[in-house]
Structure formats: C-alpha cells, structure tokens
Amino acid sequence: MSPPAPWSLLARALACQVAGALAALAVHQAGWLHGWPLLGIASLGAGFCAWRMRLPRWWWVIGAAFPPAAAGVAALQLPAEWFAAALVASLLLFGTVMASRVPLWLSGRRARDALTGLLDELFPERSDLRAIDLGGGLGGLLLTLWRSGRCRHCAGIEWAPLPYLVGGLRLRLAGFPGTWRFGSLWRVDLGEYDLVYAFLSPAAMPRLWDKAAREMRAGSWLISYRFAVPGVPPDRRRAVGDDPEDALLLWRMPRQRR
Ligand SMILES: C[S@@+](CC[C@H](N)C(=O)[O-])C[C@H]1O[C@@H](n2cnc3c(N)ncnc32)[C@H](O)[C@@H]1O
C-alpha cells in the first residue's frame, strides 16, 4: 500500500474520531452505557473506522488511543502552555509534510533486508561504498546500511525537525560514524555517492530523477523504495512483499534523461 497523501490521512483520521464520538453518543442515547465506558466505545469506533478506511496500522492504534488520551488530558486540567507545546511538537513532526508531500513512513525490516541482500550483487566485494538515504526519517535505514559493513561513508539528510532530532539521538547512541545532516535533500550533491536510496512519494520522483540524471556518476545506483519514475523503467526490481508495489526499484546510472 502506498503512503496516503498527508491531507487525506489527516481528513480520514479526523473522520474516524467523529465516527467514534457518534458511536459513543448513539450508545449513550440508547441508554445502554453511561460515563467512562463510553470512552471505550469511542475508542473502538475510531480504531475500527481507521481499519475500515485502510489507514496504516499504527493509525488504528493512534485512532483508538485518542479518545481516552484526550479525556485523560482534559481530566488533568493541564495549563494551556502544555497544549501549545504539543501543537509545536506536532508542527515539528508534520509541518514539513505539507510542503514536501513526503510523509514520515519508514522502510520496514523486509525492505531493509532486501537492500542489504542487494549490496553483494550490485557492488561485489566492495566495503568502501559511499551511500546516502535521502529523507532519512528516524535513521533506521542508515543504521542497516552501516551495519552491513559495506559503507566507508554512510550519510543521511532529513529536514523534518523532530525526526531529525530523534534520528540523530538514535544514531549517536548506536555509535554511527557517518553523517546525519539537517537540511533539504534537493541541496545534496548526488555525485559523491555510489548508492542513493530514496523512499519519498510519487510527487517527488520526477524531480528526483532529473536531479539523479544530472548528478549521479557512472556505475552508481539509484534505489527507490516503492515509487517509480514516470517514463523511466527501472533496470532492476527486487520484490519486498507480496504487493507488486512493495519493491525496490533500481536504476544504474547514468541513464538517459526522460
Ligand atoms: C517515507 S520517509 C522515509 C524514511 C527513511 N528513509 C526510511 O526509509 O525509513 C521520507 C522522509 O523524507 C523526509 N523528507 C521529505 N522531504 C525532504 C526534503 N526535501 N529533504 C530532506 N528530507 C525530506 C521526510 O521528513 C521523511 O522523514
């Protein structure tokens, strides 16, 4: 399943909270339950709706957890500043998504394993690779690359502040020796790398391709998880899951521009 567009995700998540609240209201009106148990109904309703709307799994949990969390927070009668802080944290996490149309959505274990499995085939007997994860998220893919023992220099760049901070902390704790930068992937010179990994969104792919075709050097590989480049079939494809879209797409550079 492809990452949903951020606005659609938000709209569906909100709709599920409304659905959960309506379910609780209906149960209350029917006189079946009163008080705190109604929160359970709102929670189940929101989680069920998230599932039916085919939101990613972790949104089922977020949807179901929201009504009791909101009620708990309201009961605590916290100062308004706390809510302002929560709003700022959300903006740090999701604010950039609206501009980039690339949500935070992590390569799972199977994609990471598929990538390391490919390294032997793409770069036999090399352990001096320069590799970069464009839009590094929480740094997990980068850790996998580094732990494969094939990188002389592994790098990641991330521009959403909260993921950047969390990823930086995680990499530091793991003793990651490479580079983790805050900034835009569009400013990175791809000519420095043997391997460029990107898990972005369909909206980013035409621009990424133009950049890669301009900058990447001969013999290097561009690898996109899930997203194709319109009009440029990949040289190779490695399935990750059963869904045909769940695959790593590989282009050996240089290739003709579109
Ligand atoms: C789908 S996630 C992939 C995360 C990670 N690479 C992985 O595979 O697990 C895409 C990430 O790209 C980041 N991103 C989007 N646009 C960006 C840009 N212009 N520069 C740097 N990072 C960007 C997002 O904030 C998000 O963390």
The ligand as an SDF file (V2000), in Angstrom:
LIG
                    3D

 27 29  0  0  0  0  0  0  0  0999 V2000
    8.9330    7.9470    3.6620 C   0  0  0  0  0  0  0  0  0  0  0  0
   10.0780    8.6400    4.8530 S   0  0  0  0  0  0  0  0  0  0  0  0
   11.4690    7.5480    4.6610 C   0  0  0  0  0  0  0  0  0  0  0  0
   12.3190    7.4630    5.8940 C   0  0  0  0  0  0  0  0  0  0  0  0
   13.5710    6.5880    5.7630 C   0  0  0  0  0  0  0  0  0  0  0  0
   14.3660    6.9570    4.6150 N   0  0  0  0  0  0  0  0  0  0  0  0
   13.2100    5.1280    5.6540 C   0  0  0  0  0  0  0  0  0  0  0  0
   13.2550    4.6180    4.5180 O   0  0  0  0  0  0  0  0  0  0  0  0
   12.8710    4.5060    6.6600 O   0  0  0  0  0  0  0  0  0  0  0  0
   10.5740   10.0980    3.9570 C   0  0  0  0  0  0  0  0  0  0  0  0
   11.3500   11.0960    4.7930 C   0  0  0  0  0  0  0  0  0  0  0  0
   11.8270   12.1230    3.9140 O   0  0  0  0  0  0  0  0  0  0  0  0
   11.8100   13.3590    4.6160 C   0  0  0  0  0  0  0  0  0  0  0  0
   11.8330   14.4390    3.6170 N   0  0  0  0  0  0  0  0  0  0  0  0
   10.8410   14.8300    2.8010 C   0  0  0  0  0  0  0  0  0  0  0  0
   11.2330   15.8220    2.0120 N   0  0  0  0  0  0  0  0  0  0  0  0
   12.5250   16.0780    2.3340 C   0  0  0  0  0  0  0  0  0  0  0  0
   13.4950   17.0020    1.8660 C   0  0  0  0  0  0  0  0  0  0  0  0
   13.2270   17.8920    0.8940 N   0  0  0  0  0  0  0  0  0  0  0  0
   14.7290   16.9640    2.4030 N   0  0  0  0  0  0  0  0  0  0  0  0
   15.0350   16.0710    3.3840 C   0  0  0  0  0  0  0  0  0  0  0  0
   14.1540   15.1880    3.8760 N   0  0  0  0  0  0  0  0  0  0  0  0
   12.9120   15.1800    3.3540 C   0  0  0  0  0  0  0  0  0  0  0  0
   10.5310   13.2790    5.4220 C   0  0  0  0  0  0  0  0  0  0  0  0
   10.5400   14.1860    6.5040 O   0  0  0  0  0  0  0  0  0  0  0  0
   10.5380   11.8120    5.8720 C   0  0  0  0  0  0  0  0  0  0  0  0
   11.2040   11.6640    7.0880 O   0  0  0  0  0  0  0  0  0  0  0  0
  1  2  1  0
  2  3  1  0
  2 10  1  0
  3  4  1  0
  4  5  1  0
  5  6  1  0
  5  7  1  0
  7  8  2  0
  7  9  1  0
 10 11  1  0
 11 12  1  0
 11 26  1  0
 12 13  1  0
 13 14  1  0
 13 24  1  0
 14 15  1  0
 14 23  1  0
 15 16  2  0
 16 17  1  0
 17 18  1  0
 17 23  2  0
 18 19  1  0
 18 20  2  0
 20 21  1  0
 21 22  2  0
 22 23  1  0
 24 25  1  0
 24 26  1  0
 26 27  1  0
M  CHG  2   2   1   9  -1
M  END
$$$$
